[in-house]
Amino acid sequence: MLKSERETVVLSEESDDTLGGRLSFARDAAGISVEAMADQLGVRRETVLAWESDRSEPRPSRLIRMAGVLGVSPLWLMTGGGDGPAEVSDERALEAVKIELGRLQTAHHEIGRLIETTARQLEKLDHHVRLKNLSRDVAH
């Protein structure tokens, strides 16, 4: 099953040093979407995302099942030692980097929009506070 842009994670050389990083890397290498992984494990999509971001950890029985689904050893998922995922092709790595760049550009645009909105709100609030203080000073 192909993954959508929001689900593809490109890992740096050091991003597979946690259980979540290795899980995400192995899922990407296997070409399995977050939804498909969740369905195969009988959990919610949010649960898989929490595991991949190291906000929570799977039970040992789920970890073993995940290893089987992903074609890696449970030891590799837990420690990074043992049998990990097969090499990702150059074409697949290139596509993953392009998707990640698109996600980052979208996030950058959204952050810029949020900064502008917050700056406008701050200006309005600052103006309101100044008027309030001015009214108070005139009354005294």
Wavefront OBJ file of the C-alpha trace (Angstrom):
o trace
v 0.000 0.000 0.000
v 1.386 3.400 -0.982
v 1.797 6.065 1.629
v 0.433 9.570 1.462
v 2.736 12.582 1.691
v 1.924 13.114 5.383
v 3.084 9.611 6.322
v 6.473 9.453 4.653
v 9.334 10.089 7.023
v 12.869 10.632 5.825
v 15.401 9.644 8.410
v 18.711 11.233 9.051
v 21.674 9.047 9.823
v 20.918 9.303 13.528
v 17.122 9.054 13.436
v 17.020 5.299 13.862
v 18.661 5.410 17.299
v 15.328 5.020 19.119
v 12.599 2.421 18.950
v 10.304 4.945 17.277
v 12.933 5.916 14.718
v 13.671 2.294 13.860
v 9.965 1.501 13.637
v 9.353 4.432 11.292
v 12.410 3.547 9.204
v 11.392 -0.110 8.895
v 7.808 0.823 8.003
v 9.054 3.210 5.303
v 11.499 0.614 3.989
v 8.685 -1.944 3.805
v 6.424 0.538 2.002
v 3.636 0.138 4.550
v 1.372 3.074 5.384
v 0.574 4.080 8.942
v -3.044 2.996 8.374
v -2.043 -0.404 7.002
v 0.331 -0.949 9.923
v -2.373 0.010 12.413
v -4.879 -2.321 10.717
v -2.448 -5.249 10.733
v -1.715 -4.727 14.425
v -5.294 -4.000 15.455
v -4.528 -0.541 16.851
v -5.457 3.028 15.956
v -3.384 5.121 13.526
v -2.595 7.525 16.375
v -1.104 4.653 18.370
v 1.375 3.822 15.599
v 2.265 7.508 15.270
v 2.829 7.724 19.046
v 5.163 4.722 18.873
v 7.071 6.240 15.949
v 7.501 9.550 17.757
v 8.609 7.805 20.978
v 5.634 9.192 22.923
v 4.719 5.642 23.920
v 6.004 2.115 23.420
v 4.231 -0.993 22.193
v 3.657 -4.008 24.405
v 6.217 -6.783 23.835
v 3.653 -8.965 22.022
v 2.878 -6.120 19.575
v 6.590 -5.437 19.120
v 7.143 -9.040 18.066
v 4.166 -8.899 15.706
v 5.438 -5.606 14.246
v 8.843 -7.147 13.608
v 7.176 -9.926 11.624
v 5.049 -7.498 9.593
v 8.084 -5.327 8.841
v 10.487 -8.171 8.111
v 12.983 -7.203 10.821
v 14.065 -8.879 14.028
v 12.508 -7.794 17.336
v 16.059 -7.250 18.598
v 16.689 -4.741 15.798
v 13.515 -2.809 16.671
v 14.484 -2.705 20.354
v 18.218 -2.065 20.109
v 19.306 -1.565 16.506
v 21.275 -4.825 16.591
v 20.205 -7.836 14.547
v 18.400 -8.026 11.232
v 17.123 -4.648 10.062
v 15.249 -3.658 6.925
v 16.611 -4.235 3.449
v 18.291 -1.334 1.718
v 15.990 1.312 0.285
v 16.487 1.905 -3.446
v 17.914 5.221 -4.622
v 14.674 6.001 -6.473
v 12.594 5.371 -3.380
v 14.938 7.430 -1.221
v 14.763 10.279 -3.761
v 10.954 10.175 -3.756
v 10.895 10.133 0.052
v 13.173 13.194 0.210
v 10.969 15.040 -2.311
v 7.869 14.271 -0.257
v 9.603 15.355 2.941
v 10.663 18.630 1.302
v 7.063 19.236 0.265
v 5.883 18.600 3.829
v 8.497 20.990 5.195
v 7.562 23.688 2.670
v 3.895 23.331 3.616
v 4.778 23.527 7.311
v 6.975 26.566 6.663
v 4.115 28.309 4.863
v 1.694 27.461 7.683
v 4.111 28.731 10.333
v 4.510 32.002 8.405
v 0.738 32.378 8.277
v 0.458 31.678 12.015
v 3.186 34.217 12.790
v 1.382 36.896 10.771
v -1.949 36.125 12.465
v -0.365 36.209 15.916
v 1.415 39.501 15.142
v -1.908 41.071 14.094
v -3.580 39.801 17.265
v -0.731 41.202 19.329
v -1.044 44.607 17.647
v -4.801 44.702 18.314
v -4.350 43.674 21.946
v -1.529 46.171 22.436
v -3.709 48.952 20.965
v -6.599 47.949 23.229
v -4.384 47.945 26.346
v -2.904 51.349 25.456
v -6.398 52.842 24.995
v -7.521 51.350 28.280
v -4.484 52.744 30.098
v -4.933 56.129 28.427
v -8.593 56.253 29.512
v -7.596 55.354 33.057
v -4.898 58.063 33.110
v -7.332 60.710 31.825
v -9.938 59.744 34.449
v -7.438 60.235 37.285
l 1 2 3 4 5 6 7 8 9 10 11 12 13 14 15 16 17 18 19 20 21 22 23 24 25 26 27 28 29 30 31 32 33 34 35 36 37 38 39 40 41 42 43 44 45 46 47 48 49 50 51 52 53 54 55 56 57 58 59 60 61 62 63 64 65 66 67 68 69 70 71 72 73 74 75 76 77 78 79 80 81 82 83 84 85 86 87 88 89 90 91 92 93 94 95 96 97 98 99 100 101 102 103 104 105 106 107 108 109 110 111 112 113 114 115 116 117 118 119 120 121 122 123 124 125 126 127 128 129 130 131 132 133 134 135 136 137 138 139 140
